[in-house]
Structures are given as structure tokens and as C-alpha cells.
Amino acid sequence: MVAVIFGCGHGAEAGAPGVVALRRTCPVCMLLHETQRTRSELLGRVAAPHRRALAAETRVGAEYEWRCRRGHDRFRAPVIDVLTGPGCPKCGANAASPGAAREAGMPFMKHGLRVGTSMTEQRLRVLLDERIRLHHRANAVRTARMFYGRQEVWPDILVAELRIAIEYDDPGRSGRAHRGLKQGTDLEKDAALREVGWEVIRIRGGGLGPMGPYSVVCRSVTAAVADEVVRLMRDIRGDAAVDAIRRPPLVPDAAAPLG
């Protein structure tokens, strides 16, 4: 068996004989990045006797004993299930309860949400805000299933009045974002939203192809892209619903010189 040390520093001990060094991060660190967690957060959830082993863990299938954040009994599960699944069995059962079902689909403000926003996403938001009224009182939606360990999702832009989520996708600097397994995550997120009455419009840039029934493939985010998003909103919810939040067109000042 070959000993490996990853670019994140986890794995075999540096300098040990016969160790193969890889530039990429280990599977656990990759999953932590994708789920927007840190290893410190993960260590805070594992039972105390396992913290030293988990601090160096590289396998997402490795099993440990975990503490429930809501005070339920300890449970044993692999790292991947704790980060992407319901985690605690009792929490999973609660997610399917009638009370949770009543909240499914509700938008809400999640304070302290750590989600990076690119300049392109900001430009998209500005262009859309020129066309429809975007409220900033919600950044998350309750779901009827557990998604990456939480019963909620965090779309890039929410149009709560229409129950439409807008996502901007591009491959990023690595060229791997929103491709392969990560595209599967996007599809699961879209399915979780549709289950609770929302629809998703995806802006697909950087050479990404269409995904789902409402995709806008583009080379860059322009006014035409924003217009196409609004057109799709009309297809999804109808003219009357979109007109109710549409901003009036700008009327040029008659006294202002042209050109």
C-alpha cells in the first residue's frame, strides 16, 4: 500500500520514506470546501476520543462516533454522511415530521451565512434589480429533505414573491466547479427546491452547457442575459406575477441633451 501526503498537508508524514506527494487536497478537505465547512467545525462534532484521528483523516468513508448538535444520542456514521446526509438519525426523523413539512418552502434570513459572492454574481444581481424589485430579507429556503447536513439551501439570488431561485454557475479557476460530481450536487439542490414549490433558473457561463429546464447559457453576464431571466420568470409564473414586481422603465429626461 502506497503512503500518500496531500497538498492540504493531511495523509502520511512529510519526509517519510516512500511517500507519494500529491498537489490536490485530500477527499475530506475537498468535501469540507464543497459543503462550506471547516475541519475545526467537523472536529467540534466528533466524540472527544476520535478528534486526533479525525484531524488527520483523508477518507470520506471513515466511520467515527458523533455528537448531535441538538443533544440527541451519539451515533456512528462515516464522514460523508455527517457532511451530506441527515447525520443524527433522530434529526433525520424530525426532518420528515408534519411540523417540518409545514415550514418547507419558506424563505428566511440566515444570519452569518458564509457564502462567497463573485463580481459576476453581484453584476447579475444589479442587472436584475434594475428590472424587478429584489428584496434582501431572505437568503435561504427551508427544504423537505436534508441537504448537506441541513434542512435548507442557499441559492445565489431569491425572488421570494415568485418562488424562483437564480443560480450563477461557472467552472471557476480550477475549471472543475459545477462539473461532474459537483453538477450532481446542483441537480440535487434543484430537486430539493422543486419539491417545495420553487423553480430554479441557472445562468451557465464559462463554457458550461444547459442544465435543467430553465438554463441561460452565456459567455458573460449582460443586460440581454438579465432580460432572458425575466422572460423565463414570465414563462414560469405568468405575466401578471412578474408585472407585480417589475420596475417601471426609466424615462429619459426631456431636458437632458442626447448623446
Solvent accessible surface area in square Angstrom, and as a share of the most:
residue,aa,sasa,rsa
1,M,246,1.10
2,V,97,0.56
3,A,44,0.34
4,V,41,0.23
5,I,29,0.15
6,F,26,0.11
7,G,49,0.47
8,C,44,0.27
9,G,52,0.50
10,H,37,0.16
11,G,35,0.34
12,A,25,0.20
13,E,141,0.63
14,A,85,0.66
15,G,82,0.78
16,A,39,0.30
17,P,133,0.84
18,G,68,0.66
19,V,36,0.20
20,V,67,0.39
21,A,80,0.62
22,L,64,0.32
23,R,238,0.87
24,R,125,0.45
25,T,56,0.32
26,C,0,0.00
27,P,44,0.28
28,V,0,0.00
29,C,26,0.15
30,M,76,0.34
31,L,20,0.10
32,L,8,0.04
33,H,141,0.63
34,E,52,0.24
35,T,7,0.04
36,Q,73,0.33
37,R,19,0.07
38,T,64,0.37
39,R,32,0.12
40,S,85,0.55
41,E,70,0.31
42,L,2,0.01
43,L,43,0.21
44,G,39,0.37
45,R,29,0.10
46,V,0,0.00
47,A,0,0.00
48,A,56,0.43
49,P,109,0.69
50,H,47,0.21
51,R,99,0.36
52,R,216,0.79
53,A,57,0.44
54,L,0,0.00
55,A,40,0.31
56,A,57,0.44
57,E,15,0.07
58,T,23,0.14
59,R,150,0.55
60,V,40,0.23
61,G,50,0.48
62,A,8,0.06
63,E,93,0.41
64,Y,14,0.05
65,E,57,0.26
66,W,1,0.00
67,R,91,0.33
68,C,14,0.08
69,R,144,0.53
70,R,168,0.61
71,G,68,0.65
72,H,55,0.24
73,D,97,0.50
74,R,131,0.48
75,F,19,0.08
76,R,147,0.54
77,A,11,0.08
78,P,27,0.17
79,V,0,0.00
80,I,69,0.35
81,D,64,0.33
82,V,0,0.00
83,L,2,0.01
84,T,35,0.20
85,G,13,0.13
86,P,67,0.42
87,G,14,0.13
88,C,6,0.03
89,P,91,0.57
90,K,103,0.44
91,C,15,0.09
92,G,21,0.20
93,A,68,0.53
94,N,69,0.36
95,A,9,0.07
96,A,87,0.67
97,S,39,0.25
98,P,102,0.64
99,G,30,0.29
100,A,20,0.16
101,A,64,0.49
102,R,185,0.67
103,E,85,0.38
104,A,22,0.17
105,G,0,0.00
106,M,98,0.44
107,P,45,0.28
108,F,44,0.18
109,M,70,0.31
110,K,58,0.25
111,H,157,0.70
112,G,74,0.71
113,L,43,0.21
114,R,147,0.54
115,V,56,0.32
116,G,71,0.68
117,T,74,0.43
118,S,51,0.33
119,M,153,0.68
120,T,44,0.25
121,E,28,0.13
122,Q,82,0.36
123,R,121,0.44
124,L,1,0.00
125,R,75,0.27
126,V,87,0.50
127,L,15,0.07
128,L,0,0.00
129,D,41,0.21
130,E,102,0.46
131,R,52,0.19
132,I,0,0.00
133,R,92,0.34
134,L,10,0.05
135,H,73,0.33
136,H,109,0.49
137,R,177,0.65
138,A,23,0.18
139,N,39,0.20
140,A,0,0.00
141,V,0,0.00
142,R,83,0.30
143,T,0,0.00
144,A,48,0.37
145,R,70,0.26
146,M,35,0.16
147,F,21,0.09
148,Y,28,0.11
149,G,7,0.07
150,R,49,0.18
151,Q,36,0.16
152,E,14,0.06
153,V,2,0.01
154,W,43,0.15
155,P,9,0.06
156,D,38,0.20
157,I,3,0.02
158,L,13,0.07
159,V,2,0.01
160,A,38,0.30
161,E,83,0.37
162,L,7,0.03
163,R,88,0.32
164,I,0,0.00
165,A,0,0.00
166,I,0,0.00
167,E,7,0.03
168,Y,23,0.09
169,D,2,0.01
170,D,45,0.24
171,P,13,0.08
172,G,44,0.42
173,R,256,0.94
174,S,66,0.43
175,G,32,0.31
176,R,153,0.56
177,A,27,0.21
178,H,46,0.21
179,R,106,0.39
180,G,64,0.61
181,L,168,0.84
182,K,64,0.27
183,Q,58,0.26
184,G,36,0.35
185,T,26,0.15
186,D,13,0.07
187,L,85,0.42
188,E,68,0.30
189,K,30,0.13
190,D,3,0.02
191,A,37,0.29
192,A,0,0.00
193,L,0,0.00
194,R,84,0.30
195,E,97,0.44
196,V,15,0.09
197,G,43,0.42
198,W,5,0.02
199,E,25,0.11
200,V,2,0.01
201,I,0,0.00
202,R,3,0.01
203,I,0,0.00
204,R,5,0.02
205,G,1,0.01
206,G,47,0.45
207,G,70,0.68
208,L,5,0.03
209,G,37,0.35
210,P,103,0.65
211,M,10,0.04
212,G,42,0.41
213,P,93,0.59
214,Y,54,0.20
215,S,28,0.18
216,V,13,0.07
217,V,83,0.48
218,C,18,0.11
219,R,242,0.88
220,S,63,0.41
221,V,6,0.04
222,T,54,0.31
223,A,45,0.35
224,A,72,0.56
225,V,12,0.07
226,A,0,0.00
227,D,76,0.39
228,E,54,0.24
229,V,0,0.00
230,V,18,0.10
231,R,112,0.41
232,L,14,0.07
233,M,0,0.00
234,R,64,0.24
235,D,87,0.45
236,I,30,0.15
237,R,90,0.33
238,G,30,0.29
239,D,87,0.45
240,A,87,0.67
241,A,38,0.29
242,V,0,0.00
243,D,69,0.36
244,A,67,0.52
245,I,8,0.04
246,R,104,0.38
247,R,91,0.33
248,P,105,0.66
249,P,98,0.62
250,L,174,0.87
251,V,130,0.75
252,P,108,0.68
253,D,97,0.50
254,A,110,0.86
255,A,96,0.74
256,A,48,0.37
257,P,127,0.80
258,L,171,0.85
259,G,131,1.26
